């Protein structure tokens, strides 16, 4: 009886060859870079957080909310409902004329009263001389251009040339200083200044003791 021949078994080295090939195939399959997505798909950039535009920064670094559009501020230049009144600046020339008008009225009234008064010769001559001595010895009054020094019964009048307002102011200050200090205040009495600057004249009136000036 004849024996049938069996097929030859696989070579022993074949499994050893297959395993490394499988490893290489797996590495190649999973190690490559990911494929680009199909179609025209573009990357979307990251969206930044929205920045508020409703804040404004002042010089101190403090941020205050801005006014919303469509609202009106009371401080805006175009707001006519509560606009601040525009101050009226007086005209210097008009003010000067008004002051001179008042001064002239007093000057003329004092002149009328003085010239209508009678003269007490004894008192008038003595007091006139004392006033002349004061003008001669007082340093400030020496610089004043005196026109007349006259006394009547209840008052004396000294007229000086004062071409400018500054001259009249200087004379006024020096005269009151002389009354207060000359001969330790011996001539100190009620006095009043009148001006007529259109003609550059200033008059000072000094009341006799126990009398008062009545033109103011």
C-alpha positions as CSV (number, residue, x, y, z in Angstrom):
1,X,0.0,0.0,0.0
2,X,1.5,3.2,-1.0
3,X,1.6,6.3,1.3
4,X,0.3,9.6,0.0
5,X,2.7,12.5,0.2
6,X,1.6,15.5,2.4
7,X,2.3,19.0,1.3
8,X,5.5,20.7,2.5
9,X,5.1,22.9,5.6
10,X,5.7,26.7,5.4
11,X,9.3,27.7,5.8
12,X,10.1,28.6,9.4
13,X,11.6,32.0,8.5
14,X,8.4,33.3,6.8
15,X,6.7,34.6,10.0
16,X,9.9,36.4,11.0
17,X,9.7,38.3,7.7
18,X,6.0,39.2,7.9
19,X,6.2,40.8,11.4
20,X,8.7,43.6,10.5
21,X,6.8,44.4,7.4
22,X,3.6,44.9,9.4
23,X,5.4,47.2,11.8
24,X,6.7,49.3,8.9
25,X,3.3,49.6,7.4
26,X,1.7,50.7,10.7
27,X,4.4,53.3,11.2
28,X,4.0,54.7,7.7
29,X,0.2,54.8,8.1
30,X,-0.1,56.6,11.4
31,X,3.1,58.6,11.4
32,X,2.5,60.8,8.4
33,X,1.1,64.4,8.8
34,X,-2.6,64.8,8.8
35,X,-4.0,65.5,5.4
36,X,-5.3,69.0,4.5
37,X,-9.1,69.2,4.7
38,X,-10.9,68.9,1.5
39,X,-12.3,71.9,-0.2
40,X,-11.5,75.6,0.2
41,X,-11.7,75.7,4.0
42,X,-9.7,78.7,5.5
43,X,-8.6,79.1,9.0
44,X,-10.8,81.5,11.1
45,X,-8.6,84.0,13.1
46,X,-9.3,84.2,16.8
47,X,-11.8,86.9,17.7
48,X,-10.6,89.5,20.2
49,X,-12.7,90.6,23.0
50,X,-14.8,93.7,22.2
51,X,-13.3,97.0,23.4
52,X,-15.7,99.5,24.8
53,X,-15.6,102.9,23.1
54,X,-17.8,104.6,25.7
55,X,-15.0,105.6,28.0
56,X,-12.8,108.7,27.8
57,X,-9.7,109.3,29.9
58,X,-9.0,112.7,31.4
59,X,-5.6,114.2,32.4
60,X,-5.6,112.4,35.8
61,X,-6.0,108.9,34.3
62,X,-9.6,108.6,35.5
63,X,-12.0,107.2,32.9
64,X,-15.5,108.6,32.8
65,X,-18.4,107.6,30.6
66,X,-18.9,109.6,27.5
67,X,-22.2,111.2,26.8
68,X,-24.4,109.1,24.6
69,X,-25.2,110.2,21.1
70,X,-28.4,112.1,20.7
71,X,-28.2,113.7,24.2
72,X,-27.5,117.4,24.9
73,X,-25.1,118.6,27.5
74,X,-25.8,121.8,29.4
75,X,-22.1,122.8,28.9
76,X,-22.0,122.5,25.2
77,X,-21.5,125.7,23.2
78,X,-24.6,125.0,21.0
79,X,-27.0,124.7,24.0
80,X,-29.1,127.9,23.7
81,X,-31.6,126.9,26.4
82,X,-29.3,127.6,29.4
83,X,-26.6,129.7,27.9
84,X,-24.6,131.7,30.3
85,X,-25.2,135.5,30.1
86,X,-22.3,137.4,28.5
87,X,-20.9,140.0,30.9
88,X,-21.2,143.6,29.8
89,X,-17.9,145.4,30.0
90,X,-18.5,149.1,30.7
91,X,-16.9,151.6,28.4
92,X,-14.0,153.3,30.3
93,X,-14.7,156.6,28.5
94,X,-18.4,156.5,29.5
95,X,-17.5,155.7,33.1
96,X,-15.1,158.6,33.2
97,X,-17.7,161.0,31.9
98,X,-20.2,159.8,34.5
99,X,-17.8,160.3,37.3
100,X,-16.8,163.7,36.1
101,X,-20.4,164.7,35.9
102,X,-21.0,163.9,39.6
103,X,-17.8,165.6,40.6
104,X,-18.7,168.8,38.7
105,X,-22.1,169.0,40.4
106,X,-20.5,168.9,43.8
107,X,-17.7,171.3,42.7
108,X,-20.3,173.9,41.5
109,X,-22.5,173.6,44.6
110,X,-19.5,174.1,46.9
111,X,-18.3,177.1,44.9
112,X,-21.6,178.8,45.1
113,X,-21.9,178.3,48.9
114,X,-18.3,179.5,49.5
115,X,-18.6,182.6,47.4
116,X,-21.9,183.6,48.9
117,X,-20.5,183.6,52.4
118,X,-19.3,186.7,54.2
119,X,-15.7,187.0,55.5
120,X,-14.6,186.9,59.1
121,X,-11.5,189.0,58.6
122,X,-9.8,188.2,61.9
123,X,-10.3,184.4,61.8
124,X,-9.8,184.2,58.1
125,X,-6.4,185.9,57.9
126,X,-5.0,183.9,60.8
127,X,-6.1,180.6,59.4
128,X,-5.0,181.4,55.9
129,X,-1.5,182.0,57.2
130,X,-1.4,178.7,59.0
131,X,-2.4,176.9,55.9
132,X,0.3,178.6,53.9
133,X,2.9,177.6,56.5
134,X,1.7,174.0,56.2
135,X,2.1,174.0,52.4
136,X,5.5,175.6,52.7
137,X,6.8,173.0,55.2
138,X,5.2,169.8,54.1
139,X,7.4,168.0,51.6
140,X,4.5,166.5,49.6
141,X,2.6,169.8,49.4
142,X,5.6,171.7,48.2
143,X,5.2,169.8,44.9
144,X,1.7,171.0,44.5
145,X,0.9,174.0,42.3
146,X,-1.3,176.2,44.5
147,X,-3.7,178.7,42.9
148,X,-5.5,180.3,45.9
149,X,-5.9,179.9,49.6
150,X,-8.9,181.8,51.0
151,X,-10.9,181.7,54.2
152,X,-14.4,183.3,54.8
153,X,-16.4,182.7,58.0
154,X,-17.2,178.9,58.3
155,X,-14.7,177.4,55.9
156,X,-11.5,177.8,53.9
157,X,-10.9,176.9,50.3
158,X,-7.6,175.8,48.7
159,X,-7.5,175.6,44.9
160,X,-4.7,173.7,43.1
161,X,-3.9,172.9,39.5
162,X,-4.2,169.1,38.8
163,X,-4.0,168.5,35.1
164,X,-4.4,164.7,35.6
165,X,-6.3,162.4,37.8
166,X,-3.0,161.2,39.3
167,X,-2.2,164.8,40.3
168,X,-5.5,165.2,42.1
169,X,-5.1,161.9,43.9
170,X,-1.6,162.9,45.0
171,X,-2.7,166.3,46.3
172,X,-5.6,164.8,48.2
173,X,-3.3,162.3,50.0
174,X,-0.7,164.9,50.8
175,X,-3.3,167.4,52.1
176,X,-4.9,165.0,54.5
177,X,-1.5,163.9,55.7
178,X,-0.6,167.6,56.4
179,X,-3.8,168.2,58.3
180,X,-3.2,165.2,60.5
181,X,0.5,165.9,61.2
182,X,1.4,169.6,60.8
183,X,2.0,171.1,64.2
184,X,0.9,167.9,65.9
185,X,-2.5,168.1,64.2
186,X,-3.3,171.7,65.2
187,X,-5.1,172.3,61.8
188,X,-6.9,169.0,61.8
189,X,-10.6,169.6,61.0
190,X,-13.4,168.4,58.7
191,X,-12.3,168.6,55.1
192,X,-13.7,167.7,51.7
193,X,-12.3,167.5,48.2
194,X,-14.1,168.7,45.0
195,X,-12.8,168.3,41.5
196,X,-13.4,169.7,38.1
197,X,-11.0,167.7,35.9
198,X,-12.2,169.3,32.6
199,X,-10.3,172.4,33.6
200,X,-7.7,170.6,35.7
201,X,-8.8,172.1,39.1
202,X,-9.1,170.5,42.5
203,X,-10.5,172.4,45.5
204,X,-10.3,171.3,49.1
205,X,-12.5,172.9,51.7
206,X,-11.7,172.9,55.4
207,X,-14.4,173.6,58.0
208,X,-13.9,176.0,60.9
209,X,-14.1,174.5,64.3
210,X,-17.7,173.9,65.4
211,X,-18.8,174.3,61.8
212,X,-19.7,171.7,59.1
213,X,-19.5,171.7,55.4
214,X,-22.9,171.8,53.9
215,X,-22.4,171.1,50.2
216,X,-22.4,167.3,50.4
